[in-house]
Amino acid sequence: MQLNNKVAVITGGGRGIGQAIALAFAREGADVVVSARTAEEIEKTVKKVEEVGRRGVAIPADLGQRKGASSFIGQVFSHFPAVHILVNNAGIGSGQNPKPLVEYDDEFWDVTISLNLTTPYLLMKAFLPGMVEQGWGRIINMSSVAGKQGFPHGTAYSASKHGLIGLTRTAAIEVATSGVTVNAICPGPVRTPMLAKRLQFTSELNGVPLEEIEKSLNPMQRLLDPEEIAAMAVYLASDNSKGITGQSYNISGGSVMH
């Protein structure tokens, strides 16, 4: 029970990586707050959290809007006076509107930067003071391998994920002596609904079967499972990682090695 009696807030917790992290944290003893725009999805996550004997709270929220983020923060504090772990996982991928830079949709740029970068900034700003005051905290930002390299037809996604790594490193330095660590995870191709849209686009663009696209994504020639990301999140949230901060860990099947 590495996270016994800790309170964790996980955005984008209704499916995929976010749901896997919520369940992994609960199995390690944490109570979990999950958010997403779709209430039905996060309620399913909460039900699974409760099945392993921990408290779960579902808070529907449109975190891409500042008002939505502010309301979410207030609701979290109404349930739990102290938050120990924040996982900024909510995000929007490039698969919904993939275009080259010169044809990129400005509105989609704004939406992506808002949810993928501004929202983590706002949530960190809200929850960090309490973590510093209690002398213990963990922030885990879900970046991407696209935060370390260019990503064709994904201008806003790549830019936001690069920015999230910069945000992670800056915050880590600022709270380094406080007992709070700030790290990022950079997943590669993970079997999620978000990736499925992108892969379908790539398959159709290049006229290559989806199965071949999946095998070409990394040296392991397979998609990763959300649980593989969750295992790293548990480690970074535990006391075992207390000497690690400001890092961005690739979990990519070898597709990125820097």
N, C-alpha and C positions, 0 to 999 in steps of 0.2 A: 504494500500500500504506500507507494512513493509520494502520493499527493493527498494523504489522509487529512480530511477536514479543511482542505483548501477550497477556495471559490474561484472558478474559472469562467471567464466570459469568452465566448467563441462566436464570432460573426460568420455569416454564411454557413450556419450549422445544420441546415435542413437536409443536406445530401452530400455525397462525395467526400472530399477530404475533411470538410468541417464536421460532418456527422461522425466520421471515423475517429477524429480527434476527441469529440465529445464523449463517445463511448469508451475510448481508451482511458481518458481522464477519470471517468466514473469508475471504471474497474480498478483504478489505482486510488480510489477513495475521495475524489473531488466531487463537490456539488457544482452543477453546470448551468450557466445561463446561455441560451442559444438564440440567435436572431436570424431572420431572413424575411424577405417580403411576403413569402407564402406561409401563412399560419399553419396550414395542414402539414407541411413538410416538417417544420420544427416541432410540432406537437408529436409527430411520430418519433422524432429523435428523443424528446423528453420521455416518452413512454418507454423507450429502450433504456434510457438512463435509469429510470425508476425501477426497471426490472432487475438491475444489478444492485439495487438497494441504496441509491444515492438520490438526492433531491435534484430535480430538473425544473428549470423555468423557461418557458417559451415566450419571447417578446417579439412579435411581428414589427418590423421597422423598415422603412425605406432609407437606408443609410447613405444613399447617394445624395440626399438633400440635407443641408445643415440643420434644418428644423427637425428632420427625422433623427439625425444623430444626437441632437440635444435632448430630444424626448426620450430616446433609448437610454441615454446615460442616466437621466433622472429616474427612469423606471428600474434600472439595475440597482441603483442605490436605495430604492424603496424596498427592494427584496433583501439586499445584503449590504450592510454598512461598510464592509471591507471586501475588496477584491484582491486576490493574490496573483492571478494569472490572466493575461489578456492575449488572445489569439486573434490577430487581424487577418481573417481568412476571406471575408466577403470580397468579391471582385467580379469584374466583367472581362471576358476574353475578347479576342479579336474575331472569333468565328461568326459573330452576329453581323459584322459589317466589314469584312476584309477588303482593303483597297490599298494601292500603292500611295506613297506620301503625297504626290502631286494631285491625286484625286481624292484625298482623304476627306471624310465628312467632318466638318468642324464641330457640329453638335455632338457627334459620337466621341470626338476627342474630349470635349468638355465633360461629358458623362463619365467616360472612362477615367480620366484624371481625378475627377471628384470622388468616385467610389474607391478606386485602387490606391490613391495616394492621400487625398485630403482627409478622407474618413479615418484612416489609421492615425494620421496626425491629430485629429480632433479627439479620438478615443484615448490615445496616449497622453495627450495634454490633460484629459479629465481624470484618468486613473493613476497616472504616475505619482502625483503628490501623496496619495494614500499609501502607495507601496513604499515610497521613501520614508514616510512617517512611521510605518510599522517595521521598517528595516528588512523587508523581504518582499520580493516581487519578481515576476517573470513576464516579459513581453516577447511574444513570438510573432513575427510578421511573415506572412506567406508571400514571398516574392516568386521568382521563377527563374529558370535558366535563361529566359528572355530578358532578365534583368542583368545579364552578364554578357550578352551578345546581341547583335542585330536580329530582327525578326521580320522578314519581308511580309508586307500586307498587314502588319500589326504595329503600326507606328505608335499609337497611344498606349497600347498594352506594354510594349517594350520600354517606352519612356517612363511609364508609371512604375514599372517594376525595378528599373534602374534607380528611380527616385526613392523607392521604398527601401532599398539597400542603403542609400545615403542617409535617409531618415533614421534607420536602425543604427548605423555607426555613430551618428551624431548624438543620439539619445544615450547610447551605451557609454560614451565618454563622459557625458554630463552627470550620469548617476553611478559611475563606476565604484565609488566608495560607499554606496548606500545600502548594499545588499540586494540591489535590483539588477538583473541582467536583461539585456535586450539583444535578441538574435533574430536572424531570418532563415527561413528554409526556402530553397530554390528547387521546386520539383521540376522534373522533366515531363515526359509524356505519362500521365496518370489516367487510368480508366475512369473518366468522369463525363457527365453530360456536356460540360463546357468544352472539353477536348474533342468530343465526338463531332461537334459542329465544325471545328477547325479542320479536322481530318477529312470530313466529307468535302469541304471546300477544296482542300489540297488535292484530293483524289480526282474530283471533277475538273479542276484547273489543269492537271497534268495528264489526265486520261490514264491513270494508274489505279489498279484495283486497291481497295481499302486495306486488304490484308498485306499487300506489299508495302504500302505506305507505313503501316504500323511496324513492320519488321525493319524498316529503314531508319527508324527514329533514334535508335541507339545501338551500341555494340551487343547488348543482350538480346536484341531483336524481339522485344516484347514491351507491352505497356505495363507500367507499374500499378500496383493496387493502392487504394487510399490508405490501407492499414500500414503500408510501409512508410508513409509520410507520418502517420500518427505515432509510430514507434519513436521516431526522432523527436516529435513534439513532446512526448512523455519524458524523454531524457532531458531535453532543454528546460522543461518545467520542474524538474526534480532537483533535490539538493546535490545530486551527483554532478551536476553541471555548473556548480556555483563559481567556478573559476573561468567560465567561458562567457564572453560577452563581445558584442560587435561583430559577430561572425555571420557568414551567409553560406549555409551548407547545401551543396548540390545533392539531390537524390534523383538521379537522372538515368540510371543504367549505363553510365559512362559517356553520355552524349556531350557533357561538358566536364572538363577536368581542370578547371582553374577557379 
